[in-house]
Amino acid sequence: MSNQAGNAVYRVDRFTVPEAALAVFLARVEQTNRLLALQPGHRFQRVLTRAGNPQQVVTVIEWADAAALAAARQVIEQHYAETRFDAAAFMQQLGVHADMGVFHDVPAVAAHAV
């Protein structure tokens, strides 16, 4: 992650993806992440799978601040509307379960990070 904590926010999404849907799901994640990486305030992103269980997928994106995240969210929503992509229907169709949220640094811990 970046060394510029400050007002940073992190979008962390955890997915459980059926094995048969994994390739299609990851292709969509890659497409979305390419667009997000172009947005102002984007600092860092990773797509991770759990060791020994690649059906557990976690995405982490660091944003400069909440405003950058909100602006990026609007860009994605506009892109989905223009392309008529329904993310909820896509995940339901694939059988993907998601736990998504926005996280912040814990100041006392972040101050001691290397």
KOLLUM-183443 format. One line per 2 residues: number of its first residue (from 1); their letters; for each residue x, y, z of C-alpha. Coordinates in nm, 2 decimals. Layout:
NUM	a	X,Y,Z; ... .
END
This chain:
1	ms	0.00,0.00,0.00; 0.11,0.35,-0.04 .
3	nq	0.31,0.55,0.22; 0.06,0.84,0.19 .
5	ag	-0.20,0.74,0.45; -0.35,1.07,0.56 .
7	na	-0.71,1.07,0.45; -0.68,0.75,0.24 .
9	vy	-0.97,0.52,0.21; -0.97,0.16,0.10 .
11	rv	-1.24,-0.02,-0.09; -1.21,-0.39,0.01 .
13	dr	-1.44,-0.64,-0.15; -1.44,-1.01,-0.07 .
15	ft	-1.61,-1.26,-0.30; -1.68,-1.63,-0.29 .
17	vp	-1.70,-1.74,-0.65; -1.80,-2.08,-0.78 .
19	ea	-1.51,-2.25,-0.96; -1.70,-2.27,-1.29 .
21	al	-1.76,-1.89,-1.28; -1.41,-1.78,-1.17 .
23	av	-1.26,-1.70,-1.52; -1.57,-1.49,-1.62 .
25	fl	-1.58,-1.32,-1.28; -1.20,-1.23,-1.28 .
27	ar	-1.23,-1.10,-1.64; -1.50,-0.85,-1.53 .
29	ve	-1.29,-0.75,-1.22; -0.99,-0.68,-1.45 .
31	qt	-1.20,-0.47,-1.69; -1.35,-0.27,-1.40 .
33	nr	-1.01,-0.23,-1.23; -0.85,-0.09,-1.55 .
35	ll	-1.11,0.18,-1.56; -1.07,0.25,-1.19 .
37	al	-0.69,0.28,-1.22; -0.74,0.58,-1.46 .
39	qp	-0.94,0.78,-1.20; -0.79,1.07,-1.00 .
41	gh	-0.69,0.97,-0.65; -0.63,0.60,-0.73 .
43	rf	-0.32,0.49,-0.55; -0.30,0.12,-0.54 .
45	qr	-0.50,-0.19,-0.62; -0.46,-0.57,-0.59 .
47	vl	-0.67,-0.87,-0.67; -0.59,-1.16,-0.43 .
49	tr	-0.70,-1.52,-0.40; -0.68,-1.73,-0.09 .
51	ag	-0.40,-1.98,-0.08; -0.54,-2.32,-0.14 .
53	np	-0.89,-2.18,-0.23; -0.88,-1.96,-0.54 .
55	qq	-1.26,-1.93,-0.52; -1.21,-1.68,-0.24 .
57	vv	-1.12,-1.35,-0.41; -1.04,-1.02,-0.24 .
59	tv	-1.00,-0.68,-0.42; -0.83,-0.39,-0.24 .
61	ie	-0.81,-0.04,-0.39; -0.65,0.25,-0.20 .
63	wa	-0.80,0.60,-0.28; -0.65,0.93,-0.18 .
65	da	-0.97,1.02,0.01; -1.34,0.96,0.03 .
67	aa	-1.41,1.22,-0.25; -1.18,1.03,-0.49 .
69	la	-1.36,0.71,-0.41; -1.70,0.88,-0.46 .
71	aa	-1.60,1.02,-0.79; -1.47,0.69,-0.91 .
73	rq	-1.79,0.52,-0.80; -1.99,0.77,-1.02 .
75	vi	-1.76,0.69,-1.32; -1.83,0.32,-1.27 .
77	eq	-2.20,0.37,-1.23; -2.21,0.58,-1.55 .
79	hy	-2.00,0.32,-1.74; -2.24,0.04,-1.62 .
81	ae	-2.54,0.24,-1.73; -2.39,0.31,-2.07 .
83	tr	-2.29,-0.05,-2.13; -2.62,-0.18,-1.97 .
85	fd	-2.42,-0.39,-1.72; -2.61,-0.49,-1.41 .
87	aa	-2.35,-0.59,-1.15; -2.60,-0.74,-0.91 .
89	af	-2.76,-0.95,-1.17; -2.42,-1.06,-1.30 .
91	mq	-2.31,-1.18,-0.96; -2.64,-1.35,-0.89 .
93	ql	-2.63,-1.53,-1.23; -2.28,-1.65,-1.15 .
95	gv	-2.36,-1.75,-0.79; -2.11,-1.50,-0.64 .
97	ha	-2.15,-1.39,-0.28; -2.00,-1.06,-0.19 .
99	dm	-1.90,-0.87,0.13; -1.80,-0.52,0.03 .
101	gv	-1.69,-0.21,0.23; -1.49,0.10,0.27 .
103	fh	-1.21,0.09,0.53; -0.98,0.35,0.69 .
105	dv	-0.63,0.32,0.85; -0.62,0.28,1.23 .
107	pa	-0.41,0.59,1.31; -0.21,0.44,1.60 .
109	va	-0.12,0.13,1.39; -0.06,0.31,1.06 .
111	ah	0.19,0.55,1.23; 0.41,0.25,1.31 .
113	av	0.39,0.09,0.96; 0.71,0.03,0.78 .
END
